[in-house]
Amino acid sequence: MKPKNERLPITKPIVVDLVAHCEESSYDGIAIKAAICVAFAGFLRIGEFTHNAWNSTSHESFISRGAVAFGEDSVTITLPKSKTDPFSKGVPITMSATGDSICPRDALKKLIARFKAPADPPLFSCNSQFSYRNGLYFTREWFMTNVRDLLTKGGRNPIGYSGHSFRKAAAHSAAAAGLSNEDIKTLGRWKSEAYRLYMGHDKARRLRLSTRLSHASHLRSAPRS
């Protein structure tokens, strides 16, 4: 059987580096930065914030400008539809303000305040907030092409990174911060044990577990006579 290619996580240090290379003098730079920050902080699947088309009813299925609500210390994006919401009741994704360079609230605030638009257009676009009118969409391919360009600018080999890299890294970060498995499932909206697939290739985590096991085995072993 052909082995699966390992999907590398875009961890917090990499996210910090990515946004540092975003050109914030342009619409694309600001939009890409906001999408990166939100994807990481919100455990988002890439299909939840990208789109291949947009019409008068698309806001009922994809994230639009009207799906964003700012709190004093947080921002909430409501997914109109998602993998874990089969009846389209809407799933709110609340992200805390972090006050650093990858703060999702600050990044979205800058995008929305600087490039104003009604509630129905897509939250993220390419070239301008109204480019969808001309058939230009914030697609998975366009977003990941830009992410790989940013990885290259930061001196990293982009091979191995995919749309799942943000969600995988978010799970890693949550585990490293000491969150329980149930908390990680809640944040990532996993209904099953599938979240473990996003954490199984964390070499640092495996090393810690191996070290603990080795230490425990040493303590249990009887001294030699």
C-alpha positions in Angstrom: 0.0 0.0 0.0 1.2 3.5 -0.8 2.0 5.3 2.5 0.1 8.5 3.3 2.1 11.7 3.0 2.5 13.2 6.5 0.6 16.5 6.9 2.9 18.8 8.8 1.3 21.1 11.4 1.5 24.9 11.0 2.3 25.5 14.7 2.0 28.8 16.5 5.7 29.9 15.8 5.0 29.2 12.1 1.8 31.2 12.2 3.6 34.1 13.8 6.2 33.9 11.0 3.5 33.6 8.3 1.6 36.8 9.4 4.9 38.6 9.7 5.4 38.2 6.0 1.9 39.3 5.0 1.9 42.6 3.1 -0.6 44.6 5.2 -0.5 47.5 2.7 -2.8 45.5 0.4 -6.2 43.9 0.6 -4.8 40.4 -0.1 -2.2 40.7 2.6 -4.7 41.7 5.2 -7.3 39.1 4.2 -4.7 36.3 4.1 -3.4 37.3 7.5 -7.0 37.3 9.0 -7.7 33.9 7.4 -4.5 32.4 8.9 -5.2 33.8 12.3 -8.8 32.6 12.3 -8.0 29.2 10.9 -5.5 28.5 13.7 -7.5 30.0 16.6 -10.8 28.6 15.5 -9.7 25.0 14.6 -11.3 25.6 11.2 -11.4 23.2 8.3 -10.1 24.9 5.2 -13.5 24.2 3.5 -15.2 26.2 6.2 -13.6 29.6 5.2 -12.9 29.2 1.5 -15.4 29.1 -1.4 -15.4 28.3 -5.2 -18.4 30.4 -6.1 -20.7 33.1 -4.6 -24.2 34.1 -5.4 -27.2 35.7 -3.6 -27.8 32.7 -1.3 -24.2 31.7 -0.6 -24.2 33.5 2.8 -26.6 30.8 3.9 -23.9 28.1 3.4 -20.6 29.9 3.7 -19.1 32.5 6.1 -20.1 36.0 5.1 -19.4 39.4 6.6 -22.6 39.1 8.6 -21.4 36.0 10.3 -18.9 38.0 12.4 -19.7 39.5 15.8 -17.1 41.3 18.0 -17.1 41.1 21.7 -15.1 43.2 24.1 -12.4 40.5 24.4 -13.4 38.1 21.7 -14.7 37.6 18.2 -17.4 35.0 17.1 -17.8 33.6 13.7 -21.0 31.6 13.0 -20.7 28.8 10.5 -24.0 28.6 8.7 -23.2 25.0 7.7 -20.5 22.6 8.7 -19.6 18.9 8.8 -20.9 18.6 12.4 -24.1 20.6 11.8 -26.2 18.5 9.4 -29.3 20.5 10.0 -27.7 23.9 9.4 -28.6 25.4 12.7 -25.4 27.4 12.7 -22.3 26.8 14.8 -20.7 29.7 16.7 -16.9 29.7 16.8 -15.7 32.0 19.6 -12.1 33.1 19.7 -10.5 35.1 22.5 -8.5 38.2 21.8 -4.8 37.4 22.3 -3.3 40.8 22.0 -0.4 39.5 20.0 0.5 39.5 16.3 -1.8 36.6 15.5 -4.9 37.8 17.4 -7.9 36.7 15.4 -10.0 39.6 16.7 -7.5 42.3 15.8 -7.0 40.7 12.3 -10.7 40.5 11.5 -11.3 44.0 12.9 -8.7 45.5 10.6 -10.1 43.6 7.6 -13.7 44.6 8.2 -13.0 48.2 9.3 -10.6 49.0 6.4 -12.5 47.3 3.6 -16.2 47.8 4.3 -18.9 45.7 2.8 -22.6 44.7 3.5 -23.5 41.5 5.4 -24.0 39.2 2.5 -20.5 39.2 0.7 -18.0 36.6 1.7 -15.8 37.3 4.7 -12.6 36.5 2.8 -12.0 37.4 -0.9 -9.0 37.8 -3.1 -8.0 41.1 -4.7 -10.8 43.1 -3.1 -13.9 42.6 -0.9 -16.1 42.7 -4.0 -14.0 40.5 -6.3 -16.6 37.7 -6.1 -18.7 39.9 -8.4 -16.1 39.3 -11.1 -15.7 35.6 -10.5 -12.6 35.8 -8.3 -13.0 33.6 -5.3 -11.1 32.8 -2.1 -10.6 29.2 -3.0 -8.7 26.5 -1.2 -6.1 26.5 -3.9 -5.6 30.2 -3.9 -5.3 30.4 -0.2 -2.8 27.5 0.1 -0.7 28.9 -2.8 -0.3 32.1 -0.8 0.4 30.2 2.4 3.2 28.2 0.7 4.6 31.4 -0.7 4.7 32.8 2.8 6.4 29.6 4.1 9.0 30.0 1.4 9.6 33.6 2.4 10.2 32.5 5.9 12.8 30.0 4.8 10.7 26.9 5.1 10.2 24.1 2.7 6.4 24.3 1.9 6.2 20.6 1.0 4.1 18.7 3.5 1.9 21.5 4.5 -1.8 21.4 3.5 -5.2 22.9 4.5 -5.3 20.5 7.4 -2.1 21.9 8.8 -3.8 24.7 10.8 -6.4 22.4 12.4 -3.7 19.8 13.2 -1.5 22.4 14.8 -4.4 23.8 16.8 -4.9 20.4 18.3 -1.2 20.0 19.1 -1.1 23.4 20.8 -4.2 22.6 22.9 -2.6 19.4 24.0 0.7 21.1 24.8 -1.3 23.7 26.9 -2.6 20.9 29.0 -6.2 20.8 27.7 -8.1 17.6 28.2 -9.1 15.3 25.4 -12.7 16.4 25.9 -11.8 20.1 25.7 -9.8 19.5 22.5 -12.8 17.7 21.0 -15.1 20.6 22.0 -12.8 23.3 20.5 -12.3 21.3 17.3 -16.0 20.2 17.1 -15.0 16.6 16.8 -17.9 14.2 17.5 -15.7 11.1 17.5 -12.1 10.1 18.3 -11.0 11.4 14.9 -9.2 14.3 16.6 -6.5 11.8 17.6 -5.5 11.5 13.9 -4.4 15.2 14.1 -2.2 14.5 17.1 -0.7 11.2 16.2 2.4 12.5 14.4 3.5 15.0 17.1 7.1 13.9 17.5 7.6 16.0 20.6 4.5 14.5 22.2 5.7 11.0 21.4 9.1 11.7 22.9 7.5 12.9 26.1 5.3 9.8 26.4 8.3 7.6 25.6 10.3 9.3 28.3 7.6 8.9 30.9 7.1 5.2 30.0 10.8 4.6 30.2 11.0 6.3 33.6 8.0 4.4 34.9 9.5 1.1 33.7 12.8 1.9 35.4 11.0 2.5 38.7 9.1 -0.8 38.5 12.1 -2.9 37.6 13.6 -4.8 40.5 17.2 -4.1 41.4 19.7 -6.7 40.3 21.4 -8.8 42.9 
